Amino acid sequence: MTAAPASTPAQGSPLLLTLLQARTYLALILVFGFFAFMAPNFLSVANSVIVAKHAALTAFLAIGMTFVIITGGIDLSVGSTVGLCAMVSGWLILYGIDLGAMGTMQFNTLEIALLVMCVGVFVGFVNGILITKLNVAPFIATLGTLYIARGAALLSSGGRTFPNLSGNADYGSASFPGIGAGTFLGLPVQIWMLIAVGLVAAYIAKRTPLGRHIYAVGGNERGAALSGVKVNRVKLFVYMFSGFCAAIVGLIIASQLQAAHPATGETFELNAIAAAVLGGTSLSGGRGKIGGTIVGAFVISILSDGLVMMSVSSFWQTVIKGLVIVAAVVIDQAQSKLQARVALQQEAALGR
Amino acid sequence: MTEKHPIGLSIRGGVKVYPGTRALKGVDFDLRMGAVNVLVGENGAGKSTLMKLIAGVEDMTEGTITMDGREMRFRTKADAVAAGIGIVFQELNLFPNLSVAENIFIGHETTRGGIDIDIEAHREATRQLMERLEQNIHPDTPLGNLRIGQQQIVEIAKALAQNARILILDEPTSALSAAEVEVLFRVIDELTAQGVGIVYISHRLEELIRVGDYITVLRDGVITGARSMEGVDIPWIVKAMIGSSSKEYGRSEVANFGPEIFRAEDITLPRAGGGFTVDHVSLSIRSGEIVGLYGLMGAGRSEFLECVMAQHPHSGGKFWVEGKPLTERDVPGRIARGIALIPEDRKRDGLIQIMSIRENLTLSSLPSFTKLFHLDLKKEAKTAVEFIKRLTIKVASPENPVSSLSGGNQQKVVIGKALMTGPKVLLMDEPSRGIDIGAKAEVFRTMRRLAAEGLGILFVTSDLDEVLALSDRIIVMAQGRVTGEFPSGTEAAKVISATTPNAQNSKDIAA
């Protein structure tokens, strides 16, 4: 630590620290309260469901992104993976897989979902192999797959939209629109999926060796390797998980619109990164929480939907979003400084 | 004496308060020019803080600094540099991605017209500095390619390049080999002859007595002794430092060696430019035995340990643990077979700085807290607390980041992490580097205890006293080869001569 003012009262810091640590939640309450007052109908059930559905899409990507960022990497390819996966689900519903002489293979909804997830995981696998085995920097590797996946999505339909993805009862895929539009116990299916994925991810982060290893790799890769962490395997996992999350989003969007457009998901990766950062994930690696990321995704979505409802110009929306992200990072820096100081004080109080 | 060494800088009533601690409690310190002013004390005694005040890194809370009769105030490092004060920190402040010359002139580049860097002038100046320091380092070498010892020399060159009148060296020799230390001492002699005032901080007491002209001892932020070096001996320093007589590292119980626990045969590690960094090294360790691996910087000792820990995929040779061949090719596999490494560079290799003490301790042994894939956090926390107690690590809370600990306690966390894996063979690379004498004694006691429990310990050190006092057997390496093996109680001279086989008997080796 460099020079710190000598007169800081010892009790003041922990309180401030607690406030700073809870800032993402405070931000959520703030934006929520603000729009509840300012925007008519913001609190209506219908609107809440729409906002939650929007937020869920960002949240899925941001969860995957959080793991990647904690290891010190970045995944720019998620937006394109969303597009590619939407196209793949469209293709599977319309055409199935052509096996040549043996005819055409058709799939039911579950099989389609699993196949699409495999596609997403495969994109992540390619990212992971590029980064671990071929030593490509994550930014460049995923930038490459960003273009490749987007190109593949465009090629799949020649740039056209796959329309009318209502499924076919004969093949058992009539329930496909249900992924994006259905409800279960009053909540949209995709919210249930978010709860499931969120819980699993939070569990992995907190209560499994894999999660601990993810943090360790981001904190000090060399040190982690010497401690017996299989660094490459950890990295491979986080990119595959990120691809898996992107596949879910692709499925949901294709199902919701009952159409798949190859440009689906453009710039989604930036929202995902923003949500993760807003939720306290450090881009230098080693720090971040799944809960924070999900809240961050909700803050961003409520912000943009609320501003729309208040009919703020979309140009201003962009500016405001940017300001919020910058402010989040500035506060994050202040928090880690304070945290380090509080810990140092505690150790200093021990007399050494 | 006073005429010969005028006081160049003095501090009166120096107080420095950090939030929660008073690091310095009213210190009076005189720095004499043309002499080596030795500063000694345990970690946390306030040596580094005092030096930071002089170097302008920290601002004094109370008190005055006087130079040549004028009261000075150093608010920033630039103020101090302008007053002719240079400091070489214990933790190197260098850029591994830049060349040696670029590092030396960083922040005070020679330029043409304020824009264009005069690279040729830098190269030439660097060449001269390296000649003066007797180092064969090319100015264009990327710094990251140098060993830590060489990097330290570069750091010293950097301070010299700024024509400092007062030069503060904070533990300059902690990573240097004996030969490099000699070079450094010659440079120090030359500088003092030119009237430069040197402040020399070190934990190596015999070194202090050799090089120092004046000594100042600090304890808990208070000066407990300040005098000319004449008549000072190690017991006096230790008494002033810790208030009691010297600690013994020696063996207290009778040696009780078990069967061979670890064997290495024909280990080779090719060097990039041809030849071998580790040249057909074979050795064996018995259970309960502490083997000291001694040698100069660059002798291949650390690299050998790295080979054992599967850090060099191109290395050759075979290992055995408890008589069974060690075929695992990755770190987790070797840890599972009972090998644990305590790396030389705590910060870079040993710890995850931003993670908590608990998470660092358990990082290598998570499988033992895991059922299928579920991590038992309660069991983990309990075991962490157990190890903190067992190794007497001083912590406020196991949840604090490990970076908040002092060097000695951080080292104990690294040792704790290694021990938690239940090792049979413990490899320790410079286990006492950069920690104070009290913590050192504790680390050594821990090593003794572990050996008594049946572990085989192989430790690398550059400290002759340490290797002589602690080892049951001493193996000396030079230029990648094992050049000598001695039982405990061997004369120091014999051990030293093995470190430079070429100088004395190059014919014998060649034959």
Interface residues (C-beta under 8 A of the other chain):
Chain A: M1 T2 A3 A4 P5 A6 T8 A10 K206 R207 T208 P209 L210 G211 R212 H213 Y215 A216 G219 N220 R222 G223 A224 A225 L226 S227 G228 V229 K230 G286 R287 Q339 A340 R341 A343 L344 Q345 Q346 E347 A348 A349 L350 R352
Chain B: V17 Y18 P19 G20 T21 G44 V57 E58 D59 T61 M309 Q311 D330 V331 P332 I335 L341 P343 R348 D349 G350 L351 I352 Q353 I354 M355 E359 L363 S364 L366 P367 T370 F373 H374 L375 L377 K394 V395 A396 S397 N400 P401 S403 S404 L405 S406 N409 K417 T421
